[in-house]
Amino acid sequence: MFDFLTHDMLAVIWFFLWCVIWGVYFIADSFSLGAGLLTPFIAEDKAQRVQIQSSVGPFWGGNEVWLILAAGGTFAAFPLVFSKMFTFLYLPMILLLIGLIARGISVEYLHKDDNPRIQKVLMWGWFTGSLLISLVLGVAFANFFKGLEIVLGGFYVGTLLELFGPYALVGGALFVLMNVTSGALWINVKTEGDVAAKAGDLAKKSTLLVLVLALVYLAYSFAGIEGFTSNYSAMPALYLLPVLAVVAAVFAVLFAKKDKDFPAFCSNLLAFLFIVESGLASIYPYMLKSSVFPEYGIDIFEAASSHMTLGVMLGGALVFVPIVIIYQLWAYTLFREKITETEQVEY
């Protein structure tokens, strides 16, 4: 399949798809993660907790499909990268898995028991899971953009503490804040009453914080990370990605200030997408970049599966990814009504 494409061409195509799928996951799951981060602080009672949970309940599971596609695509298209990631970042990956499990259990069972203690545990489980997912992914991708301490032979010599350097912490904080903003704007768009008003007021402040932190993060990336600008110098058109990220963040601030919540929500998602893609554009042709010496990193051509595997997967992606997109669009259309305060989940 796709015999007219060389192995290297298929590897490049799959790297591009890998970048797109990760970007889509981050924006698709951002509002449900943000809702989990906000629920303990803006929901005053069970009715408001159910209201927030109902606003994300029909969608969060479908959004997880993009994470499965990203992880599965890495495993099948770039198996060497997948194995190295779980070797180099074993503990962060375990924390991510714990966060995914905690978030899944909590968001689905939050409304199934009237015991206040159980509801409180599940509410904070949703918060903790959402925080772990947001922070671990933010720190992990910041390290991918900065580079890991990979030495000759593809061995990682860094420590867990070194993964949480200043740049990684800024990246983690930015991912958490952008998820919070996405969640606040989504709650304001999808709900009515006091909880929507509180979320809207919070979004006015958080969009401004996102803009400031995004500027800090991008400035740190381009001025403080060695080798980050190499691809940008070779292809100046890539500078459009960070420019669009900043423009989108500015529009999010302006729309939120004017109470145009849906345009603000979309603008925040676009800012998130372009920030992620700005970092991913900097690492090509490496998927695991080395901060020690570039050639020690693992590039897409070395890590890619066989020509047949990449071809079959590309064929499958061309068939099934549109189906996933159509299904999700249908789900958003089906559950498009605003959520009012209620004691029962209605989806």
C-alpha positions as CSV (number, residue, x, y, z in Angstrom):
1,M,0.0,0.0,0.0
2,F,1.3,3.5,-1.0
3,D,4.2,1.9,-2.8
4,F,4.7,5.2,-4.7
5,L,5.9,6.7,-1.4
6,T,9.3,6.0,0.0
7,H,9.9,4.9,3.5
8,D,11.3,8.3,4.4
9,M,8.3,10.1,2.9
10,L,5.9,7.9,4.9
11,A,7.9,8.7,8.1
12,V,7.6,12.4,7.4
13,I,3.8,12.1,6.8
14,W,3.4,10.2,10.0
15,F,5.4,12.7,11.9
16,F,3.1,15.4,10.6
17,L,0.0,13.3,11.5
18,W,1.5,12.7,14.9
19,C,1.9,16.4,15.5
20,V,-1.7,17.1,14.3
21,I,-3.2,14.3,16.5
22,W,-1.4,15.5,19.6
23,G,-2.5,19.1,18.9
24,V,-6.1,18.0,18.5
25,Y,-6.0,16.0,21.7
26,F,-4.8,18.9,23.7
27,I,-7.5,21.2,22.5
28,A,-10.3,18.6,22.5
29,D,-9.7,17.5,26.1
30,S,-8.8,20.9,27.5
31,F,-12.3,21.9,28.5
32,S,-13.1,18.7,30.4
33,L,-9.8,18.9,32.2
34,G,-10.4,22.5,33.0
35,A,-13.9,21.7,34.3
36,G,-12.4,19.2,36.7
37,L,-9.9,21.7,37.9
38,L,-12.6,24.3,38.5
39,T,-15.4,22.2,40.0
40,P,-14.2,22.2,43.6
41,F,-13.9,26.0,43.6
42,I,-17.0,27.3,41.7
43,A,-19.6,24.6,42.4
44,E,-21.4,25.4,45.7
45,D,-23.6,22.4,45.9
46,K,-24.6,19.1,44.3
47,A,-26.8,20.7,41.7
48,Q,-24.0,22.9,40.4
49,R,-21.5,19.9,40.4
50,V,-24.0,17.9,38.4
51,Q,-24.4,20.9,36.1
52,I,-20.7,21.1,35.3
53,Q,-20.4,17.3,35.1
54,S,-23.3,17.2,32.6
55,S,-21.7,19.9,30.4
56,V,-18.6,17.6,29.8
57,G,-20.0,14.1,30.4
58,P,-21.1,13.3,26.9
59,F,-17.8,14.5,25.3
60,W,-14.8,13.7,27.5
61,G,-14.7,10.0,26.5
62,G,-14.8,10.8,22.8
63,N,-12.0,13.3,23.3
64,E,-9.9,10.5,24.9
65,V,-9.9,8.8,21.4
66,W,-7.4,11.4,20.3
67,L,-5.1,10.4,23.1
68,I,-5.5,6.8,22.2
69,L,-4.7,7.7,18.5
70,A,-1.6,9.7,19.6
71,A,-0.3,6.9,21.9
72,G,-1.3,4.1,19.5
73,G,0.2,6.0,16.5
74,T,3.5,6.4,18.4
75,F,3.5,2.7,19.3
76,A,2.8,1.5,15.8
77,A,4.5,4.1,13.6
78,F,7.5,4.9,15.8
79,P,8.0,1.9,18.2
80,L,11.5,2.9,19.1
81,V,10.3,6.3,20.4
82,F,7.4,4.6,22.3
83,S,9.8,2.2,24.1
84,K,12.3,4.9,24.9
85,M,9.6,7.3,26.2
86,F,8.4,4.6,28.7
87,T,12.0,3.9,29.7
88,F,13.2,7.5,30.0
89,L,9.9,8.9,31.5
90,Y,8.7,5.8,33.4
91,L,7.5,7.7,36.5
92,P,5.9,10.6,34.7
93,M,4.0,8.1,32.5
94,I,2.8,6.2,35.6
95,L,1.6,9.6,37.0
96,L,-0.2,10.3,33.8
97,L,-1.9,6.9,33.9
98,I,-3.0,7.4,37.5
99,G,-4.4,10.8,36.5
100,L,-6.3,9.3,33.6
101,I,-7.8,6.6,35.8
102,A,-8.7,9.0,38.6
103,R,-10.3,11.5,36.2
104,G,-12.3,8.7,34.4
105,I,-13.7,7.1,37.5
106,S,-14.5,10.4,39.2
107,V,-16.3,12.1,36.3
108,E,-18.4,9.1,35.6
109,Y,-19.4,8.2,39.2
110,L,-19.6,11.6,40.7
111,H,-23.4,11.7,40.3
112,K,-24.1,8.0,41.1
113,D,-24.1,8.2,44.9
114,D,-25.8,10.7,47.2
115,N,-23.4,10.2,50.0
116,P,-21.7,13.7,50.5
117,R,-18.4,12.1,51.5
118,I,-18.2,10.0,48.4
119,Q,-19.2,13.0,46.3
120,K,-16.5,15.0,47.9
121,V,-13.9,12.3,47.3
122,L,-14.9,12.0,43.7
123,M,-15.0,15.7,43.1
124,W,-11.4,16.0,44.4
125,G,-10.5,12.9,42.4
126,W,-11.6,14.7,39.3
127,F,-9.5,17.7,40.3
128,T,-6.4,15.6,41.1
129,G,-6.7,13.5,37.9
130,S,-7.2,16.6,35.8
131,L,-4.2,18.4,37.4
132,L,-1.9,15.4,37.0
133,I,-2.8,15.0,33.3
134,S,-2.4,18.7,32.6
135,L,0.8,19.1,34.5
136,V,2.5,15.9,33.4
137,L,1.8,16.5,29.7
138,G,2.9,20.1,30.0
139,V,6.1,19.2,31.7
140,A,6.7,16.3,29.3
141,F,6.2,18.2,26.1
142,A,8.3,21.1,27.4
143,N,11.1,18.6,27.9
144,F,10.6,17.2,24.4
145,F,11.0,20.7,23.0
146,K,14.0,21.5,25.2
147,G,15.6,18.1,24.7
148,L,16.4,15.2,27.1
149,E,19.8,14.2,28.3
150,I,20.3,11.5,25.7
151,V,23.9,10.4,25.2
152,L,25.6,8.3,22.5
153,G,23.8,5.0,22.0
154,G,20.4,6.4,22.8
155,F,20.7,6.2,26.6
156,Y,19.1,8.7,29.0
157,V,21.3,9.9,31.8
158,G,19.1,12.6,33.3
159,T,17.2,12.4,36.7
160,L,13.6,12.9,37.6
161,L,14.4,16.2,39.3
162,E,16.0,17.5,36.1
163,L,12.7,17.0,34.2
164,F,11.2,19.7,36.4
165,G,13.6,22.5,35.4
166,P,12.4,26.2,35.0
167,Y,11.4,25.8,31.4
168,A,9.4,22.6,32.0
169,L,7.6,24.2,35.0
170,V,6.6,27.2,32.9
171,G,5.3,24.8,30.3
172,G,3.4,22.8,32.9
173,A,1.9,25.9,34.4
174,L,0.9,27.1,30.9
175,F,-0.8,23.9,30.1
176,V,-2.7,23.9,33.4
177,L,-3.7,27.5,33.0
178,M,-4.9,27.1,29.4
179,N,-7.0,24.1,30.5
180,V,-8.5,26.1,33.3
181,T,-9.4,28.9,30.8
182,S,-10.8,26.5,28.4
183,G,-12.9,24.9,31.1
184,A,-14.2,28.3,32.4
185,L,-15.2,29.4,28.9
186,W,-16.9,26.1,28.2
187,I,-18.8,26.1,31.4
188,N,-20.0,29.7,30.6
189,V,-21.0,28.6,27.1
190,K,-22.8,25.4,28.1
191,T,-24.4,26.2,31.4
192,E,-26.8,28.8,32.9
193,G,-27.1,30.5,36.3
194,D,-24.6,31.2,39.0
195,V,-22.0,28.7,38.0
196,A,-21.9,30.2,34.4
197,A,-21.5,33.7,35.8
198,K,-18.7,32.7,38.1
199,A,-16.9,30.8,35.2
200,G,-17.3,33.9,33.0
201,D,-15.8,36.2,35.5
202,L,-12.9,33.8,36.0
203,A,-12.3,33.5,32.3
204,K,-11.9,37.3,32.0
205,K,-8.9,37.1,34.3
206,S,-7.5,33.7,33.2
207,T,-7.4,34.7,29.4
208,L,-5.2,37.6,30.4
209,L,-2.9,35.4,32.4
210,V,-2.7,32.9,29.5
211,L,-1.6,35.7,27.2
212,V,1.2,36.8,29.6
213,L,2.4,33.3,30.4
214,A,2.2,32.3,26.7
215,L,4.5,35.3,25.8
216,V,6.9,34.3,28.6
217,Y,6.9,30.7,27.4
218,L,7.4,31.5,23.7
219,A,10.1,34.1,24.6
220,Y,11.9,31.5,26.8
221,S,11.6,28.9,24.0
222,F,13.1,31.1,21.2
223,A,15.7,32.9,23.3
224,G,16.6,30.4,26.0
225,I,16.4,26.9,24.5
226,E,19.4,25.9,22.4
227,G,18.6,24.7,18.9
228,F,14.9,25.7,19.2
229,T,15.1,28.2,16.3
230,S,17.1,25.9,13.9
231,N,14.0,24.8,11.9
232,Y,12.6,28.3,12.0
233,S,15.8,29.7,10.5
234,A,15.7,27.1,7.7
235,M,12.0,27.7,7.1
236,P,10.9,31.2,8.2
237,A,7.3,30.5,7.4
238,L,7.2,28.5,10.6
239,Y,7.3,31.8,12.6
240,L,3.6,32.1,11.6
241,L,2.8,29.4,14.3
242,P,3.9,31.4,17.4
243,V,2.6,34.6,15.8
244,L,-0.9,33.0,15.4
245,A,-0.7,31.7,19.0
246,V,-0.2,35.2,20.4
247,V,-2.8,36.7,18.1
248,A,-5.3,34.0,19.2
249,A,-4.5,34.6,22.9
250,V,-5.1,38.4,22.4
251,F,-8.5,37.7,20.7
252,A,-9.4,35.4,23.6
253,V,-8.8,38.3,26.0
254,L,-10.8,40.7,23.9
255,F,-13.7,38.3,23.4
256,A,-13.9,37.3,27.0
257,K,-13.9,41.0,28.1
258,K,-16.9,41.6,25.8
259,D,-18.7,38.5,27.1
260,K,-18.4,36.8,23.7
261,D,-17.7,33.5,25.3
262,F,-17.9,31.1,22.4
263,P,-15.4,33.1,20.2
264,A,-13.2,33.5,23.3
265,F,-13.4,29.7,23.8
266,C,-12.4,29.0,20.2
267,S,-9.6,31.6,20.4
268,N,-8.2,30.0,23.5
269,L,-8.2,26.6,21.8
270,L,-6.4,28.0,18.8
271,A,-3.8,29.6,21.0
272,F,-3.3,26.3,22.7
273,L,-3.0,24.5,19.4
274,F,-0.4,26.9,17.9
275,I,1.7,26.9,21.0
276,V,1.9,23.1,20.9
277,E,2.6,23.1,17.2
278,S,5.3,25.8,17.6
279,G,7.2,23.4,19.9
280,L,6.7,20.3,17.7
281,A,7.9,22.2,14.7
282,S,11.2,22.9,16.5
283,I,12.2,19.3,17.0
284,Y,11.9,17.9,13.5
285,P,13.4,15.5,12.4
286,Y,13.8,14.3,16.0
287,M,11.0,12.9,18.1
288,L,13.3,12.6,21.2
289,K,15.6,15.5,21.0
290,S,19.0,15.3,22.8
291,S,20.1,18.3,24.8
292,V,23.6,16.9,24.9
293,F,24.3,16.7,21.2
294,P,21.7,16.8,18.4
295,E,22.9,13.6,16.7
296,Y,22.4,11.6,19.9
297,G,18.6,12.2,19.6
298,I,16.2,9.7,18.0
299,D,15.0,10.9,14.6
300,I,11.8,9.9,12.8
301,F,13.7,7.9,10.1
302,E,15.6,5.8,12.7
303,A,12.4,5.3,14.8
304,A,9.9,4.6,12.1
305,S,8.3,1.2,11.4
306,S,8.6,-0.7,8.2
307,H,7.3,0.7,4.9
308,M,4.4,-1.8,4.9
309,T,3.4,-0.9,8.5
310,L,3.4,2.8,7.8
311,G,1.5,2.3,4.6
312,V,-1.2,0.2,6.1
313,M,-1.5,2.6,9.1
314,L,-1.9,5.5,6.7
315,G,-4.7,3.8,4.9
316,G,-6.4,3.0,8.2
317,A,-6.0,6.6,9.3
318,L,-7.5,8.0,6.1
319,V,-10.6,5.8,6.7
320,F,-11.1,5.9,10.5
321,V,-10.0,9.4,11.5
322,P,-12.8,11.0,9.4
323,I,-15.3,8.7,11.1
324,V,-14.1,9.8,14.5
325,I,-14.4,13.5,13.5
326,I,-17.9,12.9,12.1
327,Y,-19.0,11.1,15.3
328,Q,-17.7,13.8,17.5
329,L,-19.3,16.6,15.5
330,W,-22.6,14.6,15.7
331,A,-22.2,14.3,19.5
332,Y,-21.6,18.1,19.9
333,T,-24.7,18.8,17.8
334,L,-26.8,16.3,19.7
335,F,-25.9,17.8,23.1
336,R,-25.9,21.4,22.1
337,E,-28.4,22.7,24.7
338,K,-27.4,24.7,27.7
339,I,-27.4,22.8,31.0
340,T,-29.5,24.2,33.9
341,E,-29.1,23.4,37.6
342,T,-30.5,19.9,38.3
343,E,-30.0,17.1,40.8
344,Q,-29.9,14.5,38.0
345,V,-27.5,13.9,35.1
346,E,-29.6,14.1,31.9
347,Y,-27.4,12.5,29.3
